[in-house]
Amino acid sequence: MRHRKHHTRLNRPTGHRTATLRNLAAALIEHERIETTATKAKTLRPFVENVITLGKKGTLHHRRQAFQKLQNKTAVHKVFEELGPRYAERDGGYTRVIRSRQRPGDAAEMAIIEFLDRPVEETEEEPEATPAQETRREPSEPAESSPSGSQ
């Protein structure tokens, strides 16, 4: 019996689906905020939250389990060095899914998935550029016609 075995299959074979989830999870861990389809975001959420929970435990065994899920050393390192300690006091619910728009090509519902309590990136505002000098020359005043020309 398949009771309580429901997972969204994303219309992909098993290998393609796991590769998609691994790549989405690695991108989310690296950037801490990504935009994808709403279905993929909802499928990704428990996958990533399980990895973050492993990162909170912090042992070598849990690090190896996280690598088995992600297959990405830099993502595993960030989970155990940054994200695990950041969410040490939180009991689950590390991500949020915000529905954003419809994709123009196929009207798929898009969503932003991001980590809660992520540090705000401070963007340095560049000073406004001075207006470019006019490259077009002003037309010179018309020359006065000489009276000796045509009569």
Buried (B, 14 or more C-beta within 10 A) or exposed (E): EEEEEEEEEBEEEEEEBBEBBBEBBBBBBEEBBBBBBBBBBBBBBEBBBBBBBBBBEBEEEBBEBBBEBBBBEEBBBBBBEBBBEBBEEEEEEBBBBEEEEEEEEEEBEBBBBBBEEBEEEEEEEEEEEEEEEEEEEEEEEEEEEEEEEEE
